[in-house]
Amino acid sequence: MVEGYFLISKSLILSEEQKEIVQKKLAAKINSEGFLQVKSQIHRSQLQNKEEVVKKMNALLAQALKKEIRRIATKPSKAAKQKRLESKQKQSQHKKNRRKFRPGDL
């Protein structure tokens, strides 16, 4: 097994803004001293596990720094509303047809 540590606060690669973003998004993987901690024990060889740790750290940092695309709220179209209401009517009719027929219902 290989454990990798990356001290975010002393990093020369990241700007101050990026450091704050990484610390917020990866808070679960950062220990009390401020190190980003990643483990790997996938491979039998230590060298391959070291490479895996580096890949994992790079992927975590890239994902944390990736900008989120905001969803644009849209309203359902008239056709979609109509289709939904028709399906509800159809389901209602199915349930009505399941009822027992009684002579007094007419």
C-alpha positions in Angstrom: 0.0 0.0 0.0 1.1 3.5 -0.8 -0.1 6.7 0.9 0.4 10.1 -0.8 0.2 13.4 1.0 -0.2 16.9 -0.7 0.0 20.0 1.5 -2.5 22.3 -0.2 -1.7 25.5 1.8 2.0 25.5 0.7 1.4 24.5 -2.9 3.1 26.7 -5.5 0.9 25.2 -8.3 -2.4 26.5 -7.0 -3.5 30.1 -6.5 -5.1 31.3 -3.2 -8.6 31.1 -4.8 -8.0 27.6 -6.1 -6.6 26.5 -2.7 -9.9 27.6 -1.0 -12.0 25.8 -3.6 -10.0 22.6 -3.2 -10.2 22.8 0.6 -14.0 23.2 0.5 -14.7 20.5 -2.1 -12.2 17.9 -0.8 -12.7 18.5 3.0 -13.4 14.8 3.5 -10.0 13.8 2.1 -8.0 16.5 4.0 -6.7 15.6 7.4 -6.4 17.9 10.4 -2.9 19.1 9.4 -4.2 20.2 6.0 -2.7 17.4 3.9 -4.7 15.9 1.1 -4.3 12.2 1.7 -4.7 9.5 -0.9 -4.1 5.7 -0.6 -3.7 3.0 -3.1 -3.2 -0.8 -2.8 -4.6 -1.9 -6.1 -1.4 -3.3 -7.5 1.1 -5.7 -6.0 4.0 -3.5 -6.8 4.8 -0.4 -4.8 5.9 1.6 -7.9 2.5 0.9 -9.6 0.7 2.0 -6.5 2.8 5.2 -6.4 1.7 6.0 -10.0 -1.9 5.2 -9.0 -1.7 7.7 -6.1 -0.4 10.4 -8.4 -3.2 9.7 -10.9 -5.8 9.8 -8.1 -4.5 13.1 -6.7 -4.4 14.7 -10.2 -7.9 13.5 -10.9 -9.2 14.8 -7.5 -7.7 18.2 -8.0 -8.9 18.4 -11.6 -12.4 17.5 -10.5 -12.4 19.9 -7.6 -11.3 22.8 -9.8 -13.7 22.0 -12.6 -16.4 24.7 -12.9 -19.9 23.4 -12.4 -22.3 24.2 -15.1 -25.5 25.7 -13.7 -28.8 24.2 -14.8 -31.1 26.6 -16.6 -34.6 26.2 -15.2 -37.2 25.6 -17.9 -41.0 25.2 -18.0 -42.7 22.2 -19.5 -44.2 22.8 -22.9 -48.0 22.8 -23.5 -47.7 19.5 -25.4 -45.9 17.9 -22.4 -48.6 19.2 -20.0 -51.3 17.8 -22.3 -49.6 14.4 -22.6 -49.2 14.2 -18.8 -52.9 15.0 -18.3 -53.9 12.5 -20.9 -51.9 9.7 -19.2 -53.5 10.6 -15.9 -56.9 10.3 -17.4 -56.0 7.0 -19.0 -54.8 5.6 -15.6 -57.9 6.9 -13.9 -60.1 5.1 -16.5 -58.1 1.9 -15.9 -58.8 2.1 -12.2 -62.5 2.9 -12.8 -62.8 -0.2 -15.0 -61.5 -2.4 -12.2 -64.5 -1.6 -10.0 -67.3 -4.2 -9.7 -70.4 -3.4 -11.6 -73.5 -2.9 -9.4 -77.0 -2.6 -10.8 -77.5 0.8 -9.0 -74.5 2.4 -10.7 -76.4 3.2 -13.9 
